[in-house]
Amino acid sequence: MRERTRRRRNPESLSLTQTPDSAADGHGSQRAERLPASLVAGLALVVVGSGVAFDPWGWSGYLSPKVLVAAGGTLLLVVQLGRGGMLVVPRGCLLWGGVALGGFVVAASIASDSVLRSMLGAPLRQEGLLAWLGFAVAFVVGLSLRRGFGDAADGSVVQVAVVAVLAVGTLGAFEFAGLEIDSDLIEFRGRVRSTLGNPAVLGGFVVLLGPVAAVAMTRVGRWRIAGAAAAGLAVLSAWTSQTRGVWVSAAIVALVVALLRLRGHLRWTLAAAVAVGALASLFTGRWQAALADLSERAAIWQVALSAIREHWLVGVGPEMFIVAFGEHVGDEAAREIGRAATVDRAHSGVLDFGVSYGAVAAVLLVTGLVLIAAAALKAIRGGNVFSAALGAGIAAYALQQQVFFAHPAVDMTWWLLIGLLAAGTGVSVRSMPRAVAVAAGAVCAALIVNAGSLLRNDRLYSEALKSPTFAGALEPLDRAASHRPFDDASYVLIGALVAETPDAHIVLRGVERLRDGADRSRGNELVSLALADALLQAHSLTGSESHAVEARDALSELIASQPANGDAYLRRGIALHRLGDVESARSDWQRAEYLMPERSESRAFLDVIDTS
């Protein structure tokens, strides 16, 4: 008993030189048979909260509550593991590689043109420096949990995965049947999103946790039934999300599992079933649409690579791709991608990271992903059922992320599971210094405060949209912009509001707020275009030529840095036409029509000129 206590309090003495299963199972039998309730609660908050937490009273109540709850769970785990002296970090190259990567992440954030945005994250993404520090803490927590508790940790992870998939999958099934929990901010055309707010995020969530939840089918009693239900709902959710990246990643991993785990006819039967399913999907029409989507993605990836080449050392800073895209996209790429939505992601996990933090950081991340893939393959080939499922889920999520992007809440769970996987690979660890443990807790606390701050603003946005008067709508938006002046969402909503307001006093108040936002968000087209719309509305209501002149000048500044911005040319043409410069307006509208062939506004304006 004394020896066991000494080893529990001194993780350095536990060198993981065994095979993955002996490290997890052999030592696990010598540790606690069950995970302490506080640690189970922390796991549940991270894993279940990252999928289920939702704020139905917010404007876009999907992300912030998830980050808040998942960070709270991580903080609870850090505190409880730290009190027992069980927090550990890797030794050697793995540690120093992580430190080097962290150095680039911090340097890129500090060098960013919008430091607070890069550190805290954009309002609808929250993938700044703080999020990546949170991922590092989640990895350490996962490593420490399995290192300290073995089978007990594995069993609890299976149980919380079952609960998470059952909850998310059940609500997704209701949505598939026509009972949505919330209206779409974006029209997803029948694709199920459940509590994740985005079908692709839903697909990633269930492909990550579905295999782990299915492990419960090997248990006895009610958990076997719950595991089977969770597995079925995971498949249904992945299918109804209609996310091709998830389908492909799941099929690839299923095929790898079949080739590595099964024997004889079973191996080839499953491989054949996957192949038949892939061929059958060709008749759904989804893959024809995928070819068009892929060409658009490829155009975005080319722009991302161009930005990485120019900013190879420390990138442009996290959450700044929206500016980098506008500065690096060319005419043909702009025509290919279109202007249906603002491009603020590279739609590839590695490329997003490279644009944000530079080429060297991207190479370090790719190295880490290769190590994760190797560990996952090893677990699939030779591990127990839990290890194999863990490796399969982690690998599938990593694959789908390369045609999508990181999601702060779900990625928190992903990195925690990666920590669990690493604990079974023989990696050598050492105790986490107390000062580092305190810093890890501080990161979690900062994530909670930041998510709460964003949740507050999200409630203000909802309040504004529900207001029956323009003045009543502007007041909460103005408070939101004052609370977080570096966020673009407040300015976008203010711009949309005042562009439709017939009250000149309200419009001029909005213009003042938007001028401040444009000064704080240089190069952010969302804010610049919102200011231009407000100024053009102010000109319409007051007749003051100075507003049209200011709109023209602001748009000219945006065009100077983003020469393929069709929306900027469209609006500058309006300003020029109001100032009486018809030929310059014609030139701008012709340019806008070329850059945005799918849009009709420019052609309509040109027709007005031609018929006048």
PELINQUI-V316062 format. One record per backbone hydrogen bond with DSSP energy under -1.0 kcal/mol. CO is the residue of the C=O (numbers start at 0). NH is the residue of the N-H. If there is no record, write none. Layout:
CO&NH ; CO&NH
This chain:
0&4 ; 1&5 ; 2&6 ; 3&7 ; 4&8 ; 9&12 ; 10&13 ; 12&14 ; 14&16 ; 18&22 ; 19&23 ; 20&24 ; 21&26 ; 24&28 ; 26&29 ; 27&30 ; 35&39 ; 36&40 ; 37&41 ; 38&42 ; 39&43 ; 40&44 ; 41&45 ; 42&46 ; 43&47 ; 43&48 ; 45&49 ; 47&50 ; 47&51 ; 48&52 ; 54&57 ; 60&54 ; 62&66 ; 63&67 ; 64&68 ; 65&69 ; 66&70 ; 67&71 ; 68&72 ; 69&73 ; 70&74 ; 71&75 ; 72&76 ; 73&77 ; 74&78 ; 75&79 ; 76&80 ; 77&81 ; 78&82 ; 79&83 ; 80&85 ; 81&84 ; 86&431 ; 88&429 ; 91&95 ; 92&96 ; 93&97 ; 94&98 ; 95&99 ; 96&100 ; 97&101 ; 98&102 ; 99&103 ; 100&104 ; 101&105 ; 102&106 ; 103&107 ; 104&108 ; 105&109 ; 106&110 ; 113&117 ; 114&118 ; 115&119 ; 116&120 ; 117&128 ; 118&129 ; 121&124 ; 121&125 ; 127&131 ; 128&132 ; 129&133 ; 130&134 ; 131&135 ; 132&136 ; 133&137 ; 134&138 ; 135&139 ; 136&140 ; 137&141 ; 138&142 ; 139&143 ; 140&144 ; 141&145 ; 142&146 ; 143&147 ; 144&148 ; 145&149 ; 148&151 ; 149&153 ; 150&154 ; 151&155 ; 152&156 ; 153&157 ; 154&158 ; 155&159 ; 156&160 ; 157&161 ; 158&162 ; 159&163 ; 160&164 ; 161&165 ; 162&166 ; 163&167 ; 164&168 ; 165&169 ; 166&170 ; 167&171 ; 168&172 ; 169&173 ; 170&174 ; 171&175 ; 172&176 ; 173&178 ; 174&177 ; 187&190 ; 192&195 ; 197&201 ; 198&202 ; 199&203 ; 200&204 ; 201&205 ; 202&206 ; 203&207 ; 204&208 ; 205&209 ; 208&212 ; 209&213 ; 212&215 ; 213&216 ; 214&217 ; 215&218 ; 221&225 ; 222&226 ; 223&227 ; 224&228 ; 225&229 ; 226&230 ; 227&231 ; 228&232 ; 229&233 ; 230&234 ; 231&235 ; 232&236 ; 233&237 ; 234&238 ; 235&239 ; 236&240 ; 238&241 ; 239&191 ; 242&246 ; 243&247 ; 244&248 ; 245&249 ; 246&250 ; 247&251 ; 248&252 ; 249&253 ; 250&254 ; 251&255 ; 252&256 ; 253&257 ; 254&258 ; 255&259 ; 256&260 ; 262&265 ; 263&267 ; 264&268 ; 265&269 ; 266&270 ; 267&271 ; 268&272 ; 269&273 ; 270&274 ; 271&275 ; 272&276 ; 273&277 ; 274&278 ; 275&279 ; 276&280 ; 278&281 ; 279&282 ; 280&283 ; 284&288 ; 285&289 ; 286&290 ; 288&292 ; 289&293 ; 290&294 ; 291&295 ; 292&296 ; 293&297 ; 294&298 ; 295&299 ; 296&300 ; 297&301 ; 298&302 ; 299&303 ; 300&304 ; 301&305 ; 302&306 ; 303&307 ; 304&308 ; 305&309 ; 306&310 ; 310&314 ; 311&358 ; 311&359 ; 316&319 ; 319&323 ; 320&324 ; 321&325 ; 322&326 ; 323&327 ; 324&328 ; 329&333 ; 330&334 ; 331&335 ; 332&336 ; 333&337 ; 347&351 ; 348&352 ; 349&353 ; 350&354 ; 351&355 ; 352&356 ; 353&357 ; 354&315 ; 355&316 ; 357&361 ; 358&362 ; 359&363 ; 360&364 ; 361&365 ; 362&366 ; 363&367 ; 364&368 ; 365&369 ; 366&370 ; 367&371 ; 368&372 ; 369&373 ; 370&374 ; 371&375 ; 372&376 ; 373&377 ; 374&378 ; 375&379 ; 376&380 ; 377&381 ; 378&382 ; 383&387 ; 384&388 ; 385&389 ; 386&390 ; 387&391 ; 388&392 ; 389&393 ; 390&394 ; 391&395 ; 392&396 ; 393&397 ; 394&398 ; 395&399 ; 396&400 ; 398&401 ; 399&402 ; 400&348 ; 400&403 ; 406&410 ; 408&412 ; 409&413 ; 410&414 ; 411&415 ; 412&416 ; 413&417 ; 414&418 ; 415&419 ; 416&420 ; 417&421 ; 418&422 ; 420&423 ; 421&424 ; 427&90 ; 429&88 ; 432&436 ; 433&437 ; 434&438 ; 435&439 ; 436&440 ; 437&441 ; 438&442 ; 439&443 ; 440&444 ; 441&445 ; 442&446 ; 443&447 ; 444&448 ; 445&449 ; 446&450 ; 447&451 ; 448&452 ; 449&453 ; 450&454 ; 451&455 ; 452&456 ; 453&457 ; 454&458 ; 455&459 ; 456&460 ; 457&461 ; 458&462 ; 459&463 ; 460&464 ; 461&465 ; 468&472 ; 469&473 ; 470&474 ; 472&476 ; 473&477 ; 474&478 ; 475&479 ; 476&480 ; 477&481 ; 478&482 ; 479&483 ; 483&486 ; 487&491 ; 488&492 ; 489&493 ; 490&494 ; 491&495 ; 492&496 ; 493&497 ; 494&498 ; 496&499 ; 502&506 ; 503&507 ; 504&508 ; 505&509 ; 506&510 ; 507&511 ; 508&512 ; 509&513 ; 510&514 ; 511&515 ; 512&516 ; 513&517 ; 514&518 ; 515&519 ; 516&520 ; 520&523 ; 523&527 ; 524&528 ; 525&529 ; 526&530 ; 527&531 ; 528&532 ; 529&533 ; 530&534 ; 531&535 ; 532&536 ; 533&537 ; 534&538 ; 535&539 ; 536&540 ; 537&541 ; 538&542 ; 543&546 ; 544&548 ; 545&549 ; 546&550 ; 547&551 ; 548&552 ; 549&553 ; 550&554 ; 551&555 ; 552&556 ; 553&557 ; 554&558 ; 555&559 ; 556&560 ; 557&561 ; 561&564 ; 563&565 ; 564&568 ; 565&569 ; 566&570 ; 567&571 ; 568&572 ; 569&573 ; 570&574 ; 571&575 ; 572&576 ; 573&577 ; 574&578 ; 575&580 ; 576&579 ; 579&581 ; 580&584 ; 581&585 ; 582&586 ; 583&587 ; 584&588 ; 585&589 ; 586&590 ; 587&591 ; 588&592 ; 589&593 ; 590&594 ; 591&595 ; 595&598 ; 599&603 ; 600&604 ; 601&605 ; 602&606 ; 603&607 ; 604&608 ; 605&609 ; 606&610
